[in-house]
Amino acid sequence: MRINRWLIVGATLIAGVLLAIITSITRTPDPISRTNCQRIESGMTLSEVEAILTRKADSAITIGGAELGKVWIGRDGSVLVAFDDKERVVSRMFTGGERALP
């Protein structure tokens, strides 16, 4: 009986380790990254930025009721993009390096 228990425990541990390895290898890269932020150029439209970051913004930056930019939040940081009144990029910034979200 003791041998069977140890076999079950050992097999469970091995399965857990294999699952962790496979998960880390196949993890989808986060599109909200420093690399993608650097692909955003002045003059791009909101649609072009959304295509690079693969989704709509998580939040808008507003001051006095005027929308000045948008924020995309990822696993490892955030991308902040400022737009002019024609929704064209005027600046962009990546903040991160530490985990922004669990």
C-alpha positions as CSV (number, residue, x, y, z in Angstrom):
1,M,0.0,0.0,0.0
2,R,2.8,2.4,0.9
3,I,4.5,1.9,-2.5
4,N,1.2,2.6,-4.4
5,R,0.8,5.9,-2.4
6,W,4.3,7.0,-3.2
7,L,3.8,6.1,-6.9
8,I,0.6,8.2,-7.0
9,V,2.4,11.1,-5.2
10,G,5.4,10.9,-7.5
11,A,3.2,10.7,-10.6
12,T,1.2,13.7,-9.4
13,L,4.3,15.8,-8.8
14,I,5.8,14.9,-12.2
15,A,2.5,15.8,-13.9
16,G,2.4,19.1,-12.1
17,V,6.0,20.0,-13.1
18,L,5.2,19.0,-16.7
19,L,2.1,21.1,-16.7
20,A,4.0,24.1,-15.4
21,I,6.7,23.8,-18.1
22,I,4.2,23.4,-20.9
23,T,2.2,26.4,-19.6
24,S,5.3,28.6,-19.5
25,I,6.4,27.6,-23.0
26,T,3.0,28.1,-24.7
27,R,2.0,31.3,-22.8
28,T,0.8,33.8,-25.4
29,P,2.9,37.0,-25.4
30,D,1.2,40.0,-24.1
31,P,0.5,42.6,-26.9
32,I,0.7,45.4,-24.3
33,S,4.5,45.6,-24.4
34,R,7.4,48.0,-24.7
35,T,8.1,46.5,-28.2
36,N,4.6,47.2,-29.4
37,C,4.6,50.6,-27.8
38,Q,7.7,51.5,-29.8
39,R,5.8,50.5,-33.0
40,I,3.3,53.3,-32.4
41,E,4.3,56.4,-34.4
42,S,3.2,60.1,-34.3
43,G,0.3,60.7,-36.7
44,M,-1.2,57.1,-36.4
45,T,-4.9,56.9,-36.0
46,L,-6.7,55.3,-33.0
47,S,-7.6,52.4,-35.2
48,E,-4.0,51.8,-36.2
49,V,-3.0,51.8,-32.5
50,E,-5.7,49.4,-31.6
51,A,-4.5,47.1,-34.4
52,I,-1.0,47.1,-32.9
53,L,-2.2,46.5,-29.4
54,T,-4.9,44.0,-30.6
55,R,-7.8,45.6,-28.7
56,K,-9.6,48.7,-27.6
57,A,-8.2,50.8,-24.7
58,D,-9.0,49.9,-21.1
59,S,-9.4,53.5,-20.1
60,A,-9.4,57.1,-21.3
61,I,-7.4,60.0,-19.9
62,T,-9.6,63.0,-19.5
63,I,-9.0,66.5,-18.0
64,G,-11.8,68.9,-17.6
65,G,-14.1,66.7,-19.8
66,A,-11.6,66.7,-22.7
67,E,-10.2,63.3,-23.6
68,L,-6.4,63.6,-24.0
69,G,-5.4,60.0,-24.5
70,K,-6.0,56.3,-23.8
71,V,-4.5,53.6,-21.7
72,W,-4.0,49.9,-22.4
73,I,-3.2,47.7,-19.4
74,G,-1.2,44.5,-19.7
75,R,0.4,41.8,-17.6
76,D,3.8,43.5,-17.4
77,G,2.9,47.2,-17.9
78,S,0.8,49.8,-19.5
79,V,0.8,51.7,-22.8
80,L,-0.3,55.4,-22.6
81,V,-1.1,57.1,-25.9
82,A,-1.9,60.8,-26.2
83,F,-4.0,61.9,-29.2
84,D,-4.8,65.3,-30.8
85,D,-8.4,66.5,-31.5
86,K,-8.3,64.4,-34.8
87,E,-7.5,61.2,-32.8
88,R,-3.9,61.1,-34.2
89,V,-1.0,60.1,-32.0
90,V,1.1,62.9,-30.6
91,S,3.0,60.8,-28.0
92,R,3.2,57.4,-26.5
93,M,4.8,55.9,-23.4
94,F,5.3,52.4,-21.9
95,T,5.3,52.1,-18.1
96,G,6.2,48.9,-16.4
97,G,9.0,46.5,-15.7
98,E,7.1,45.1,-12.7
99,R,3.9,43.1,-12.9
100,A,1.0,45.6,-13.4
101,L,-1.8,43.0,-13.0
102,P,-1.8,39.5,-11.5
